[in-house]
């Protein structure tokens, strides 16, 4: 059974020299699987994705406990006027982990969600027991000023346009607060199992060069190449991703 929940994220802000506490609601889904109750898989979705994009994935995971969250301004999560840095998004993950009182977890970051997952893992290396990356380099990129205009004109993603997924004001703040952070060197300090999905078609967001940098940083990383997909590794066959994830989790138990 999949349960929808909301984690409370409190943040101190100063407005006109007056400290104020802002409370954000971070939406997440929990399939409440019986296996790995104390060390679930936490999914960090792509840039504009939300929990509903992963409901079927959670259903396919069946007995393996799996949790997915909607980062701020996505899905039913709160959309603050300010605060869209890498650190702010990491705080959204922290809110869910705290709400569930989890001490151990595995992370699966897809697309730009991978950079949030990497940032979180490097902040809490003693708690993250495994890391899965979905077709993305170990870089939190700086989004150019022209990015918003370009991004809103892209075709719908899984049936929804960009502006149906995030507001224009949130996209503008996301761009404004973006800053490049490269994680490859820091990854060498993470002594945990790691798996990477790479689409082989042209639309893949993970180049061979960036993939080789993962291997240099984590020599024993498990690489899964998918010949008939690009960046959207879940289409046309989500079940094979589920199977690989379950197999990976079983091996590291």
C-alpha positions as CSV (number, residue, x, y, z in Angstrom):
1,X,0.0,0.0,0.0
2,X,1.4,3.4,-1.0
3,X,0.9,6.1,1.6
4,X,1.2,9.9,0.9
5,X,2.8,11.9,3.6
6,X,4.2,15.4,4.2
7,X,7.4,16.3,6.0
8,X,7.7,19.6,7.7
9,X,10.8,21.6,6.8
10,X,11.5,24.7,9.0
11,X,13.8,27.5,7.7
12,X,14.8,30.7,9.4
13,X,14.7,33.7,7.2
14,X,15.3,37.4,7.8
15,X,12.9,40.0,6.3
16,X,13.6,43.6,6.9
17,X,15.9,42.7,9.8
18,X,13.2,40.6,11.4
19,X,13.9,36.8,11.8
20,X,11.0,34.7,10.5
21,X,10.4,31.0,10.5
22,X,9.1,29.5,7.2
23,X,7.6,26.1,7.3
24,X,7.6,24.1,4.0
25,X,5.6,20.9,3.4
26,X,7.6,18.3,1.5
27,X,5.4,15.6,-0.1
28,X,6.5,12.0,-0.3
29,X,5.1,8.6,-1.0
30,X,6.1,5.4,0.9
31,X,5.2,2.0,-0.4
32,X,5.7,0.6,3.2
33,X,7.4,-2.5,1.9
34,X,8.3,-5.2,4.4
35,X,11.9,-5.7,3.2
36,X,14.6,-3.1,4.1
37,X,12.2,-1.3,6.5
38,X,15.2,0.3,8.3
39,X,17.2,1.0,5.2
40,X,14.8,1.9,2.4
41,X,15.5,3.2,-1.1
42,X,14.8,6.9,-1.4
43,X,14.3,8.2,-4.9
44,X,15.2,11.8,-5.8
45,X,13.3,12.6,-9.0
46,X,14.5,14.6,-12.0
47,X,14.4,18.4,-12.3
48,X,10.6,19.0,-12.6
49,X,9.4,15.5,-11.7
50,X,7.3,14.7,-8.7
51,X,6.1,11.7,-6.8
52,X,3.4,10.8,-9.3
53,X,6.1,10.1,-11.9
54,X,7.3,7.2,-9.7
55,X,4.0,5.8,-8.3
56,X,4.2,2.8,-10.7
57,X,7.8,2.3,-9.8
58,X,6.9,2.1,-6.1
59,X,4.2,-0.4,-7.0
60,X,6.7,-2.6,-9.0
61,X,9.1,-2.6,-6.0
62,X,6.5,-4.5,-4.1
63,X,8.0,-5.8,-0.9
64,X,11.1,-3.7,-1.0
65,X,10.5,-0.5,0.9
66,X,10.8,2.5,-1.4
67,X,10.2,6.2,-0.8
68,X,10.0,9.1,-3.4
69,X,9.7,12.8,-2.6
70,X,8.6,15.9,-4.5
71,X,11.3,18.5,-4.1
72,X,10.1,22.0,-3.3
73,X,7.9,23.6,-6.0
74,X,7.1,20.2,-7.5
75,X,4.0,18.1,-7.0
76,X,2.2,19.0,-3.8
77,X,5.3,20.3,-2.0
78,X,5.4,23.9,-0.9
79,X,6.9,26.5,-3.4
80,X,8.8,29.2,-1.5
81,X,9.5,32.5,-3.1
82,X,13.2,32.1,-2.4
83,X,15.6,29.2,-1.7
84,X,16.4,27.0,-4.6
85,X,20.1,26.3,-4.1
86,X,21.7,22.8,-4.0
87,X,21.7,23.1,-0.2
88,X,18.0,24.0,-0.1
89,X,17.1,20.9,-2.1
90,X,19.3,18.7,0.1
91,X,17.3,20.1,3.1
92,X,14.2,18.7,1.4
93,X,15.7,15.2,1.6
94,X,16.7,15.9,5.2
95,X,13.1,16.8,6.1
96,X,11.8,13.4,4.7
97,X,14.6,11.4,6.4
98,X,13.9,13.2,9.7
99,X,10.1,12.7,9.4
100,X,10.6,9.0,9.0
101,X,13.3,8.8,11.8
102,X,15.7,7.0,9.4
103,X,19.3,6.4,10.2
104,X,20.2,4.3,7.1
105,X,19.0,4.5,3.5
106,X,19.9,4.0,-0.1
107,X,19.6,6.8,-2.6
108,X,18.5,6.7,-6.2
109,X,19.0,10.1,-8.0
110,X,17.7,10.4,-11.5
111,X,18.7,13.3,-13.9
112,X,19.3,16.5,-11.9
113,X,18.0,14.6,-8.9
114,X,21.3,12.8,-9.0
115,X,23.2,15.9,-8.1
116,X,20.9,16.4,-5.1
117,X,21.5,12.8,-4.1
118,X,25.2,13.1,-4.5
119,X,25.3,16.3,-2.4
120,X,23.2,14.6,0.3
121,X,25.4,11.4,0.3
122,X,28.6,13.4,0.7
123,X,27.0,15.3,3.6
124,X,25.9,12.1,5.3
125,X,28.4,9.4,4.2
126,X,27.9,7.3,7.4
127,X,24.1,7.0,6.8
128,X,24.0,6.4,3.0
129,X,24.5,2.7,2.4
130,X,24.3,2.6,-1.4
131,X,24.0,5.1,-4.3
132,X,22.2,4.7,-7.7
133,X,22.7,7.3,-10.4
134,X,20.3,7.6,-13.3
135,X,22.0,8.9,-16.5
136,X,23.6,12.0,-15.1
137,X,27.2,13.3,-14.5
138,X,28.5,14.0,-11.0
139,X,28.0,17.7,-11.5
140,X,25.4,20.1,-10.2
141,X,25.4,22.5,-13.1
142,X,25.0,26.2,-13.3
143,X,21.9,26.9,-15.4
144,X,22.5,29.8,-18.0
145,X,20.2,32.8,-18.0
146,X,18.6,31.6,-21.2
147,X,17.7,28.3,-19.7
148,X,14.2,29.1,-18.5
149,X,13.0,30.4,-21.9
150,X,14.4,27.2,-23.5
151,X,13.2,24.8,-20.9
152,X,9.5,25.9,-21.0
153,X,9.4,25.3,-24.8
154,X,10.5,21.7,-24.5
155,X,7.9,19.0,-25.4
156,X,5.8,17.6,-22.5
157,X,7.6,15.2,-20.2
158,X,5.4,12.1,-19.5
159,X,2.3,14.0,-20.5
160,X,2.8,17.3,-18.7
161,X,4.4,20.5,-20.0
162,X,7.1,22.2,-17.9
163,X,4.7,24.9,-16.7
164,X,2.2,22.2,-15.6
165,X,5.0,20.8,-13.5
166,X,6.6,24.0,-12.0
167,X,5.6,27.6,-12.0
168,X,7.6,30.2,-14.0
169,X,8.6,32.0,-10.8
170,X,10.0,28.8,-9.3
171,X,11.9,28.0,-12.5
172,X,13.4,31.5,-12.5
173,X,14.6,31.1,-8.9
174,X,16.0,27.7,-9.7
175,X,18.1,29.2,-12.5
176,X,19.1,32.2,-10.3
177,X,20.2,30.0,-7.4
178,X,22.1,27.4,-9.5
179,X,25.8,27.1,-9.1
180,X,28.2,24.6,-10.5
181,X,29.5,22.0,-8.1
182,X,31.7,19.1,-9.3
183,X,31.5,16.0,-7.2
184,X,34.0,13.6,-8.8
185,X,37.0,14.1,-6.5
186,X,34.8,14.0,-3.4
187,X,33.2,10.7,-4.6
188,X,36.6,9.0,-3.9
189,X,35.8,9.3,-0.2
190,X,32.5,7.4,-0.4
191,X,33.2,3.8,0.4
192,X,29.7,2.5,-0.6
193,X,28.3,0.3,-3.4
194,X,27.3,2.4,-6.4
195,X,25.4,1.7,-9.6
196,X,24.9,3.9,-12.7
197,X,22.3,3.6,-15.4
198,X,23.4,5.0,-18.7
199,X,21.2,5.4,-21.8
200,X,23.0,4.7,-25.0
201,X,21.0,6.9,-27.4
202,X,21.9,10.4,-28.3
203,X,19.6,12.0,-25.8
204,X,21.6,10.6,-22.9
205,X,22.8,13.2,-20.4
206,X,25.8,11.1,-19.4
207,X,28.7,11.2,-21.8
208,X,31.4,8.6,-22.0
209,X,33.9,11.0,-20.7
210,X,31.8,11.8,-17.6
211,X,31.1,8.1,-17.1
212,X,34.8,7.4,-17.2
213,X,35.3,10.0,-14.4
214,X,32.9,8.0,-12.3
215,X,34.9,4.9,-12.9
216,X,38.1,6.8,-12.0
217,X,36.6,7.9,-8.7
218,X,34.8,4.7,-7.9
219,X,36.6,1.8,-9.7
220,X,34.1,-0.9,-8.6
221,X,31.0,1.0,-9.7
222,X,28.4,-1.2,-11.4
223,X,27.4,0.3,-14.8
224,X,24.2,-0.7,-16.5
225,X,24.0,0.3,-20.2
226,X,20.6,0.5,-21.8
227,X,20.8,0.3,-25.6
228,X,17.4,1.4,-26.6
229,X,17.0,4.5,-24.4
230,X,18.5,7.9,-24.0
231,X,18.1,10.1,-21.0
232,X,14.6,8.7,-20.2
233,X,15.9,5.4,-18.8
234,X,12.5,4.3,-17.6
235,X,11.0,4.3,-21.1
236,X,10.0,2.0,-22.8
237,X,10.6,-0.7,-20.2
238,X,10.5,0.5,-16.5
239,X,10.4,-3.1,-15.2
240,X,14.0,-3.8,-16.2
241,X,15.2,-0.8,-14.2
242,X,13.2,-2.1,-11.2
243,X,14.8,-5.6,-11.6
244,X,18.3,-4.1,-11.7
245,X,17.6,-2.0,-8.6
246,X,16.2,-5.0,-6.7
247,X,19.1,-7.1,-7.8
248,X,21.6,-4.5,-6.8
249,X,20.0,-4.1,-3.3
250,X,19.9,-7.8,-2.8
251,X,23.6,-8.1,-3.6
252,X,24.6,-5.4,-1.1
253,X,22.5,-6.7,1.7
